[in-house]
Amino acid sequence: MKPASHHITTCRRCDAQIVWCLTSANGRRQPVNAQPTEEGNLAVTQGADGLLYVRSLTKAHPEPRPSEWRAMPHHATCPSAPPPRRSSGGQRATSGVRPVPWQR
């Protein structure tokens, strides 16, 4: 199954055809290659609201359902993908910061 033509757009970095999907886990947008592939690790489906939804294929559910198609995340194949985001959970730099009395 392929996505409908009104879902297909192009990547601003490499001009490849992609579709924007909402992740099933947290509802964030994710770019996915528009062309289905057997090597993909994502399952894409069109919801009742007309939007595309994506979920990861895991060991527990390794195959797409009949209404889904297998796809590849675009960041994995884009030749000029954006750099990885920095996590916000690490230690902050404290050089040049004057400690307050309770930090001594």
N, CA, C and O atoms as a Tinker XYZ file with bonds, in Angstrom:
   416  protein
     1  N      0.849000   -1.184000    0.000000    73     2
     2  CA     0.000000    0.000000    0.000000    64     1     3
     3  C      0.886000    1.235000    0.000000    63     2     4     5
     4  O      1.889000    1.285000    0.711000    81     3
     5  N      0.524000    2.210000   -0.779000    73     3     6
     6  CA     1.280000    3.453000   -0.849000    64     5     7
     7  C      0.441000    4.582000   -0.263000    63     6     8     9
     8  O     -0.786000    4.494000   -0.230000    81     7
     9  N      1.100000    5.642000    0.201000    73     7    10
    10  CA     0.333000    6.783000    0.717000    64     9    11
    11  C     -0.356000    7.523000   -0.426000    63    10    12    13
    12  O      0.094000    7.487000   -1.571000    81    11
    13  N     -1.449000    8.190000   -0.093000    73    11    14
    14  CA    -2.171000    8.975000   -1.094000    64    13    15
    15  C     -1.307000   10.156000   -1.534000    63    14    16    17
    16  O     -0.474000   10.642000   -0.769000    81    15
    17  N     -1.506000   10.607000   -2.749000    73    15    18
    18  CA    -0.658000   11.660000   -3.312000    64    17    19
    19  C     -0.763000   12.975000   -2.534000    63    18    20    21
    20  O      0.186000   13.760000   -2.540000    81    19
    21  N     -1.887000   13.233000   -1.869000    73    19    22
    22  CA    -2.004000   14.491000   -1.126000    64    21    23
    23  C     -1.184000   14.482000    0.169000    63    22    24    25
    24  O     -1.002000   15.532000    0.784000    81    23
    25  N     -0.688000   13.317000    0.590000    73    23    26
    26  CA     0.175000   13.240000    1.769000    64    25    27
    27  C      1.642000   13.449000    1.416000    63    26    28    29
    28  O      2.440000   13.805000    2.283000    81    27
    29  N      2.006000   13.235000    0.164000    73    27    30
    30  CA     3.415000   13.256000   -0.238000    64    29    31
    31  C      3.907000   14.684000   -0.407000    63    30    32    33
    32  O      3.252000   15.519000   -1.031000    81    31
    33  N      5.088000   14.946000    0.171000    73    31    34
    34  CA     5.767000   16.227000    0.045000    64    33    35
    35  C      7.240000   15.926000   -0.214000    63    34    36    37
    36  O      7.621000   14.759000   -0.313000    81    35
    37  N      8.066000   16.951000   -0.322000    73    35    38
    38  CA     9.492000   16.719000   -0.565000    64    37    39
    39  C     10.319000   17.221000    0.616000    63    38    40    41
    40  O      9.943000   18.173000    1.300000    81    39
    41  N     11.435000   16.569000    0.834000    73    39    42
    42  CA    12.377000   16.956000    1.880000    64    41    43
    43  C     13.060000   18.252000    1.461000    63    42    44    45
    44  O     13.473000   18.394000    0.310000    81    43
    45  N     13.179000   19.196000    2.389000    73    43    46
    46  CA    13.820000   20.482000    2.075000    64    45    47
    47  C     15.323000   20.336000    1.885000    63    46    48    49
    48  O     15.943000   21.190000    1.250000    81    47
    49  N     15.917000   19.290000    2.411000    73    47    50
    50  CA    17.357000   19.120000    2.339000    64    49    51
    51  C     17.806000   18.331000    1.107000    63    50    52    53
    52  O     18.829000   18.657000    0.506000    81    51
    53  N     17.043000   17.287000    0.724000    73    51    54
    54  CA    17.502000   16.427000   -0.372000    64    53    55
    55  C     16.483000   16.253000   -1.494000    63    54    56    57
    56  O     16.770000   15.545000   -2.459000    81    55
    57  N     15.316000   16.862000   -1.410000    73    55    58
    58  CA    14.256000   16.796000   -2.423000    64    57    59
    59  C     13.683000   15.390000   -2.637000    63    58    60    61
    60  O     13.079000   15.129000   -3.677000    81    59
    61  N     13.859000   14.488000   -1.679000    73    59    62
    62  CA    13.263000   13.155000   -1.770000    64    61    63
    63  C     11.789000   13.244000   -1.380000    63    62    64    65
    64  O     11.386000   14.154000   -0.655000    81    63
    65  N     10.990000   12.298000   -1.863000    73    63    66
    66  CA     9.572000   12.270000   -1.513000    64    65    67
    67  C      9.405000   11.670000   -0.119000    63    66    68    69
    68  O      9.906000   10.582000    0.167000    81    67
    69  N      8.688000   12.402000    0.749000    73    67    70
    70  CA     8.445000   11.950000    2.118000    64    69    71
    71  C      6.980000   12.171000    2.469000    63    70    72    73
    72  O      6.258000   12.878000    1.767000    81    71
    73  N      6.562000   11.566000    3.551000    73    71    74
    74  CA     5.253000   11.833000    4.158000    64    73    75
    75  C      5.502000   12.137000    5.626000    63    74    76    77
    76  O      6.417000   11.584000    6.237000    81    75
    77  N      4.693000   13.012000    6.185000    73    75    78
    78  CA     4.775000   13.339000    7.612000    64    77    79
    79  C      3.735000   12.499000    8.326000    63    78    80    81
    80  O      2.563000   12.491000    7.950000    81    79
    81  N      4.170000   11.791000    9.362000    73    79    82
    82  CA     3.295000   10.922000   10.141000    64    81    83
    83  C      3.336000   11.340000   11.603000    63    82    84    85
    84  O      4.297000   11.958000   12.059000    81    83
    85  N      2.295000   10.999000   12.319000    73    83    86
    86  CA     2.268000   11.196000   13.769000    64    85    87
    87  C      2.655000    9.879000   14.417000    63    86    88    89
    88  O      2.155000    8.823000   14.032000    81    87
    89  N      3.550000    9.938000   15.405000    73    87    90
    90  CA     3.949000    8.719000   16.083000    64    89    91
    91  C      2.834000    8.238000   16.999000    63    90    92    93
    92  O      2.148000    9.039000   17.634000    81    91
    93  N      2.664000    6.948000   17.060000    73    91    94
    94  CA     1.626000    6.364000   17.922000    64    93    95
    95  C      1.977000    6.540000   19.389000    63    94    96    97
    96  O      1.085000    6.644000   20.231000    81    95
    97  N      3.272000    6.575000   19.706000    73    95    98
    98  CA     3.701000    6.637000   21.104000    64    97    99
    99  C      3.411000    7.987000   21.747000    63    98   100   101
   100  O      2.864000    8.040000   22.849000    81    99
   101  N      3.777000    9.096000   21.063000    73    99   102
   102  CA     3.625000   10.397000   21.715000    64   101   103
   103  C      3.026000   11.484000   20.823000    63   102   104   105
   104  O      2.961000   12.639000   21.244000    81   103
   105  N      2.595000   11.160000   19.627000    73   103   106
   106  CA     1.918000   12.136000   18.773000    64   105   107
   107  C      2.822000   13.154000   18.120000    63   106   108   109
   108  O      2.326000   14.168000   17.628000    81   107
   109  N      4.134000   12.935000   18.089000    73   107   110
   110  CA     5.061000   13.856000   17.433000    64   109   111
   111  C      5.115000   13.553000   15.939000    63   110   112   113
   112  O      4.823000   12.440000   15.500000    81   111
   113  N      5.495000   14.574000   15.171000    73   111   114
   114  CA     5.608000   14.397000   13.724000    64   113   115
   115  C      6.946000   13.752000   13.371000    63   114   116   117
   116  O      7.985000   14.083000   13.943000    81   115
   117  N      6.895000   12.821000   12.412000    73   115   118
   118  CA     8.107000   12.139000   11.976000    64   117   119
   119  C      8.100000   12.034000   10.458000    63   118   120   121
   120  O      7.105000   11.601000    9.875000    81   119
   121  N      9.209000   12.429000    9.800000    73   119   122
   122  CA     9.283000   12.260000    8.347000    64   121   123
   123  C      9.608000   10.806000    8.005000    63   122   124   125
   124  O     10.499000   10.198000    8.597000    81   123
   125  N      8.871000   10.267000    7.043000    73   123   126
   126  CA     9.027000    8.879000    6.622000    64   125   127
   127  C      9.133000    8.872000    5.101000    63   126   128   129
   128  O      8.441000    9.634000    4.426000    81   127
   129  N      9.999000    8.012000    4.560000    73   127   130
   130  CA    10.095000    7.901000    3.108000    64   129   131
   131  C      8.742000    7.487000    2.536000    63   130   132   133
   132  O      8.072000    6.612000    3.084000    81   131
   133  N      8.345000    8.117000    1.439000    73   131   134
   134  CA     7.030000    7.858000    0.856000    64   133   135
   135  C      6.965000    6.498000    0.177000    63   134   136   137
   136  O      5.886000    5.916000    0.061000    81   135
   137  N      8.099000    5.989000   -0.271000    73   135   138
   138  CA     8.130000    4.706000   -0.974000    64   137   139
   139  C      8.195000    3.558000    0.027000    63   138   140   141
   140  O      9.139000    3.508000    0.815000    81   139
   141  N      7.233000    2.634000    0.033000    73   139   142
   142  CA     7.299000    1.485000    0.934000    64   141   143
   143  C      8.528000    0.630000    0.629000    63   142   144   145
   144  O      8.948000    0.524000   -0.523000    81   143
   145  N      9.102000    0.021000    1.673000    73   143   146
   146  CA    10.279000   -0.826000    1.503000    64   145   147
   147  C     10.239000   -1.981000    2.487000    63   146   148   149
   148  O      9.753000   -1.832000    3.608000    81   147
   149  N     10.750000   -3.132000    2.069000    73   147   150
   150  CA    10.778000   -4.309000    2.939000    64   149   151
   151  C     11.845000   -4.194000    4.023000    63   150   152   153
   152  O     11.778000   -4.908000    5.024000    81   151
   153  N     12.833000   -3.306000    3.844000    73   151   154
   154  CA    13.885000   -3.134000    4.835000    64   153   155
   155  C     13.474000   -2.195000    5.965000    63   154   156   157
   156  O     14.214000   -2.049000    6.938000    81   155
   157  N     12.321000   -1.563000    5.857000    73   155   158
   158  CA    11.892000   -0.574000    6.839000    64   157   159
   159  C     11.591000   -1.162000    8.199000    63   158   160   161
   160  O     11.236000   -2.335000    8.323000    81   159
   161  N     11.739000   -0.325000    9.228000    73   159   162
   162  CA    11.451000   -0.766000   10.594000    64   161   163
   163  C     10.260000   -0.020000   11.182000    63   162   164   165
   164  O     10.065000   -0.014000   12.397000    81   163
   165  N      9.458000    0.613000   10.312000    73   163   166
   166  CA     8.261000    1.331000   10.738000    64   165   167
   167  C      7.037000    0.769000   10.031000    63   166   168   169
   168  O      7.132000    0.265000    8.911000    81   167
   169  N      5.897000    0.858000   10.687000    73   167   170
   170  CA     4.620000    0.495000   10.075000    64   169   171
   171  C      3.764000    1.756000   10.017000    63   170   172   173
   172  O      3.541000    2.412000   11.035000    81   171
   173  N      3.284000    2.092000    8.817000    73   171   174
   174  CA     2.507000    3.320000    8.605000    64   173   175
   175  C      1.087000    2.938000    8.230000    63   174   176   177
   176  O      0.870000    2.006000    7.456000    81   175
   177  N      0.120000    3.659000    8.782000    73   175   178
   178  CA    -1.277000    3.440000    8.453000    64   177   179
   179  C     -2.006000    4.777000    8.392000    63   178   180   181
   180  O     -1.572000    5.763000    8.989000    81   179
   181  N     -3.111000    4.796000    7.666000    73   179   182
   182  CA    -3.930000    6.002000    7.619000    64   181   183
   183  C     -5.088000    5.821000    8.581000    63   182   184   185
   184  O     -5.842000    4.851000    8.497000    81   183
   185  N     -5.216000    6.774000    9.501000    73   183   186
   186  CA    -6.269000    6.708000   10.503000    64   185   187
   187  C     -7.619000    7.108000    9.941000    63   186   188   189
   188  O     -7.718000    7.554000    8.798000    81   187
   189  N     -8.655000    6.949000   10.745000    73   187   190
   190  CA   -10.006000    7.310000   10.343000    64   189   191
   191  C    -10.141000    8.809000   10.115000    63   190   192   193
   192  O    -11.029000    9.252000    9.386000    81   191
   193  N     -9.249000    9.604000   10.746000    73   191   194
   194  CA    -9.276000   11.056000   10.586000    64   193   195
   195  C     -8.529000   11.522000    9.332000    63   194   196   197
   196  O     -8.470000   12.720000    9.056000    81   195
   197  N     -7.956000   10.578000    8.571000    73   195   198
   198  CA    -7.249000   10.925000    7.341000    64   197   199
   199  C     -5.771000   11.198000    7.528000    63   198   200   201
   200  O     -5.058000   11.398000    6.544000    81   199
   201  N     -5.286000   11.213000    8.766000    73   199   202
   202  CA    -3.876000   11.454000    9.037000    64   201   203
   203  C     -3.098000   10.145000    8.984000    63   202   204   205
   204  O     -3.665000    9.068000    9.165000    81   203
   205  N     -1.799000   10.247000    8.736000    73   203   206
   206  CA    -0.936000    9.072000    8.728000    64   205   207
   207  C     -0.332000    8.887000   10.109000    63   206   208   209
   208  O      0.100000    9.852000   10.740000    81   207
   209  N     -0.301000    7.649000   10.577000    73   207   210
   210  CA     0.263000    7.301000   11.870000    64   209   211
   211  C      1.367000    6.276000   11.669000    63   210   212   213
   212  O      1.270000    5.412000   10.798000    81   211
   213  N      2.409000    6.375000   12.473000    73   211   214
   214  CA     3.550000    5.481000   12.351000    64   213   215
   215  C      3.846000    4.858000   13.709000    63   214   216   217
   216  O      3.675000    5.488000   14.753000    81   215
   217  N      4.294000    3.606000   13.670000    73   215   218
   218  CA     4.732000    2.917000   14.881000    64   217   219
   219  C      5.958000    2.096000   14.521000    63   218   220   221
   220  O      6.144000    1.705000   13.369000    81   219
   221  N      6.789000    1.842000   15.516000    73   219   222
   222  CA     7.983000    1.026000   15.305000    64   221   223
   223  C      7.607000   -0.442000   15.279000    63   222   224   225
   224  O      6.729000   -0.885000   16.020000    81   223
   225  N      8.275000   -1.187000   14.425000    73   223   226
   226  CA     8.111000   -2.640000   14.418000    64   225   227
   227  C      9.090000   -3.211000   15.432000    63   226   228   229
   228  O     10.290000   -2.947000   15.359000    81   227
   229  N      8.583000   -3.985000   16.368000    73   227   230
   230  CA     9.385000   -4.515000   17.466000    64   229   231
   231  C      9.408000   -6.032000   17.404000    63   230   232   233
   232  O      8.768000   -6.639000   16.545000    81   231
   233  N     10.156000   -6.643000   18.329000    73   231   234
   234  CA    10.180000   -8.107000   18.385000    64   233   235
   235  C      8.811000   -8.655000   18.747000    63   234   236   237
   236  O      8.429000   -9.732000   18.289000    81   235
   237  N      8.073000   -7.923000   19.564000    73   235   238
   238  CA     6.735000   -8.365000   19.954000    64   237   239
   239  C      5.757000   -8.288000   18.782000    63   238   240   241
   240  O      4.873000   -9.135000   18.653000    81   239
   241  N      5.916000   -7.274000   17.928000    73   239   242
   242  CA     5.053000   -7.090000   16.749000    64   241   243
   243  C      5.946000   -6.813000   15.540000    63   242   244   245
   244  O      6.052000   -5.665000   15.108000    81   243
   245  N      6.598000   -7.856000   14.980000    73   243   246
   246  CA     7.588000   -7.635000   13.921000    64   245   247
   247  C      7.002000   -7.405000   12.537000    63   246   248   249
   248  O      7.716000   -6.940000   11.648000    81   247
   249  N      5.743000   -7.711000   12.327000    73   247   250
   250  CA     5.137000   -7.575000   11.003000    64   249   251
   251  C      4.043000   -6.511000   11.008000    63   250   252   253
   252  O      3.327000   -6.358000   11.998000    81   251
   253  N      3.910000   -5.767000    9.890000    73   251   254
   254  CA     2.812000   -4.790000    9.803000    64   253   255
   255  C      1.454000   -5.488000    9.732000    63   254   256   257
   256  O      1.345000   -6.613000    9.244000    81   255
   257  N      0.450000   -4.822000   10.213000    73   255   258
   258  CA    -0.927000   -5.331000   10.116000    64   257   259
   259  C     -1.389000   -5.213000    8.664000    63   258   260   261
   260  O     -0.728000   -4.543000    7.872000    81   259
   261  N     -2.500000   -5.842000    8.294000    73   259   262
   262  CA    -2.956000   -5.785000    6.892000    64   261   263
   263  C     -3.213000   -4.368000    6.368000    63   262   264   265
   264  O     -3.057000   -4.126000    5.171000    81   263
   265  N     -3.597000   -3.443000    7.222000    73   263   266
   266  CA    -3.882000   -2.078000    6.763000    64   265   267
   267  C     -2.642000   -1.184000    6.768000    63   266   268   269
   268  O     -2.734000   -0.015000    6.392000    81   267
   269  N     -1.487000   -1.705000    7.184000    73   267   270
   270  CA    -0.263000   -0.917000    7.296000    64   269   271
   271  C      0.715000   -1.279000    6.176000    63   270   272   273
   272  O      0.603000   -2.330000    5.546000    81   271
   273  N      1.675000   -0.382000    5.946000    73   271   274
   274  CA     2.771000   -0.703000    5.052000    64   273   275
   275  C      4.081000   -0.408000    5.744000    63   274   276   277
   276  O      4.155000    0.447000    6.626000    81   275
   277  N      5.126000   -1.131000    5.333000    73   275   278
   278  CA     6.449000   -1.032000    5.937000    64   277   279
   279  C      7.198000    0.122000    5.288000    63   278   280   281
   280  O      7.226000    0.246000    4.063000    81   279
   281  N      7.805000    0.968000    6.120000    73   279   282
   282  CA     8.503000    2.145000    5.615000    64   281   283
   283  C      9.785000    2.382000    6.410000    63   282   284   285
   284  O     10.014000    1.776000    7.457000    81   283
   285  N     10.611000    3.283000    5.879000    73   283   286
   286  CA    11.895000    3.627000    6.491000    64   285   287
   287  C     11.826000    5.074000    6.971000    63   286   288   289
   288  O     11.305000    5.927000    6.252000    81   287
   289  N     12.343000    5.377000    8.180000    73   287   290
   290  CA    12.382000    6.772000    8.615000    64   289   291
   291  C     13.302000    7.564000    7.678000    63   290   292   293
   292  O     14.366000    7.077000    7.295000    81   291
   293  N     12.896000    8.772000    7.314000    73   291   294
   294  CA    13.669000    9.537000    6.338000    64   293   295
   295  C     15.023000    9.962000    6.885000    63   294   296   297
   296  O     15.978000   10.080000    6.117000    81   295
   297  N     15.137000   10.193000    8.174000    73   295   298
   298  CA    16.420000   10.608000    8.754000    64   297   299
   299  C     17.480000    9.533000    8.566000    63   298   300   301
   300  O     18.671000    9.843000    8.568000    81   299
   301  N     17.071000    8.266000    8.404000    73   299   302
   302  CA    18.026000    7.178000    8.219000    64   301   303
   303  C     18.587000    7.149000    6.800000    63   302   304   305
   304  O     19.662000    6.593000    6.579000    81   303
   305  N     17.879000    7.737000    5.837000    73   303   306
   306  CA    18.301000    7.657000    4.435000    64   305   307
   307  C     18.649000    9.003000    3.822000    63   306   308   309
   308  O     19.186000    9.041000    2.714000    81   307
   309  N     18.367000   10.101000    4.494000    73   307   310
   310  CA    18.623000   11.432000    3.941000    64   309   311
   311  C     20.131000   11.670000    3.889000    63   310   312   313
   312  O     20.804000   11.525000    4.909000    81   311
   313  N     20.682000   12.036000    2.717000    73   311   314
   314  CA    22.124000   12.270000    2.634000    64   313   315
   315  C     22.571000   13.500000    3.411000    63   314   316   317
   316  O     23.746000   13.606000    3.766000    81   315
   317  N     21.680000   14.414000    3.678000    73   315   318
   318  CA    22.048000   15.613000    4.447000    64   317   319
   319  C     21.104000   15.772000    5.636000    63   318   320   321
   320  O     20.466000   16.809000    5.813000    81   319
   321  N     21.036000   14.721000    6.438000    73   319   322
   322  CA    20.159000   14.731000    7.610000    64   321   323
   323  C     20.647000   15.754000    8.632000    63   322   324   325
   324  O     21.846000   16.024000    8.708000    81   323
   325  N     19.744000   16.321000    9.411000    73   323   326
   326  CA    20.169000   17.282000   10.437000    64   325   327
   327  C     21.005000   16.589000   11.499000    63   326   328   329
   328  O     20.878000   15.379000   11.692000    81   327
   329  N     21.857000   17.335000   12.190000    73   327   330
   330  CA    22.666000   16.722000   13.246000    64   329   331
   331  C     21.773000   16.230000   14.383000    63   330   332   333
   332  O     20.685000   16.766000   14.591000    81   331
   333  N     22.225000   15.217000   15.118000    73   331   334
   334  CA    21.406000   14.714000   16.230000    64   333   335
   335  C     21.206000   15.781000   17.285000    63   334   336   337
   336  O     22.081000   16.613000   17.527000    81   335
   337  N     20.043000   15.745000   17.907000    73   335   338
   338  CA    19.733000   16.718000   18.953000    64   337   339
   339  C     20.505000   16.390000   20.213000    63   338   340   341
   340  O     20.782000   15.228000   20.511000    81   339
   341  N     20.847000   17.438000   20.946000    73   339   342
   342  CA    21.548000   17.265000   22.207000    64   341   343
   343  C     20.537000   16.948000   23.295000    63   342   344   345
   344  O     19.500000   17.603000   23.394000    81   343
   345  N     20.830000   15.967000   24.092000    73   343   346
   346  CA    19.897000   15.637000   25.167000    64   345   347
   347  C     19.965000   16.712000   26.252000    63   346   348   349
   348  O     21.003000   17.341000   26.455000    81   347
   349  N     18.872000   16.906000   26.924000    73   347   350
   350  CA    18.823000   17.942000   27.956000    64   349   351
   351  C     18.982000   17.366000   29.356000    63   350   352   353
   352  O     18.811000   18.089000   30.337000    81   351
   353  N     19.304000   16.083000   29.471000    73   351   354
   354  CA    19.371000   15.468000   30.779000    64   353   355
   355  C     20.743000   15.451000   31.418000    63   354   356   357
   356  O     20.890000   14.956000   32.536000    81   355
   357  N     21.762000   15.984000   30.733000    73   355   358
   358  CA    23.120000   15.920000   31.264000    64   357   359
   359  C     23.426000   17.020000   32.252000    63   358   360   361
   360  O     22.557000   17.814000   32.612000    81   359
   361  N     24.679000   17.058000   32.689000    73   359   362
   362  CA    25.144000   18.082000   33.611000    64   361   363
   363  C     25.321000   19.401000   32.871000    63   362   364   365
   364  O     25.811000   19.425000   31.742000    81   363
   365  N     24.930000   20.469000   33.493000    73   363   366
   366  CA    25.128000   21.797000   32.916000    64   365   367
   367  C     26.526000   22.274000   33.233000    63   366   368   369
   368  O     27.084000   21.948000   34.281000    81   367
   369  N     27.089000   23.045000   32.325000    73   367   370
   370  CA    28.412000   23.620000   32.558000    64   369   371
   371  C     28.300000   24.677000   33.656000    63   370   372   373
   372  O     27.381000   25.496000   33.657000    81   371
   373  N     29.239000   24.645000   34.577000    73   371   374
   374  CA    29.190000   25.589000   35.691000    64   373   375
   375  C     30.412000   26.498000   35.738000    63   374   376   377
   376  O     30.613000   27.201000   36.729000    81   375
   377  N     31.217000   26.499000   34.708000    73   375   378
   378  CA    32.388000   27.364000   34.730000    64   377   379
   379  C     31.941000   28.817000   34.655000    63   378   380   381
   380  O     31.061000   29.178000   33.874000    81   379
   381  N     32.567000   29.636000   35.485000    73   379   382
   382  CA    32.226000   31.050000   35.494000    64   381   383
   383  C     31.006000   31.384000   36.326000    63   382   384   385
   384  O     30.559000   32.530000   36.339000    81   383
   385  N     30.463000   30.396000   37.021000    73   383   386
   386  CA    29.294000   30.632000   37.855000    64   385   387
   387  C     29.745000   30.710000   39.303000    63   386   388   389
   388  O     30.420000   29.808000   39.798000    81   387
   389  N     29.378000   31.771000   39.972000    73   387   390
   390  CA    29.754000   31.946000   41.370000    64   389   391
   391  C     28.836000   31.077000   42.231000    63   390   392   393
   392  O     27.616000   31.218000   42.149000    81   391
   393  N     29.387000   30.189000   43.048000    73   391   394
   394  CA    28.531000   29.339000   43.874000    64   393   395
   395  C     27.835000   30.144000   44.960000    63   394   396   397
   396  O     28.400000   31.085000   45.519000    81   395
   397  N     26.630000   29.768000   45.241000    73   395   398
   398  CA    25.894000   30.393000   46.319000    64   397   399
   399  C     26.194000   29.630000   47.613000    63   398   400   401
   400  O     26.695000   28.507000   47.549000    81   399
   401  N     25.900000   30.208000   48.792000    73   399   402
   402  CA    26.313000   29.584000   50.057000    64   401   403
   403  C     25.884000   28.118000   50.203000    63   402   404   405
   404  O     26.650000   27.321000   50.745000    81   403
   405  N     24.718000   27.744000   49.752000    73   403   406
   406  CA    24.268000   26.367000   49.944000    64   405   407
   407  C     24.977000   25.377000   49.025000    63   406   408   409
   408  O     24.846000   24.170000   49.229000    81   407
   409  N     25.730000   25.847000   48.010000    73   407   410
   410  CA    26.454000   24.960000   47.112000    64   409   411
   411  C     27.869000   24.663000   47.591000    63   410   412   413
   412  O     28.527000   23.806000   47.001000    81   411
   413  N     28.367000   25.321000   48.620000    73   411   414
   414  CA    29.742000   25.136000   49.084000    64   413   415
   415  C     29.926000   23.922000   49.902000    63   414   416
   416  O     31.037000   23.647000   50.357000    81   415
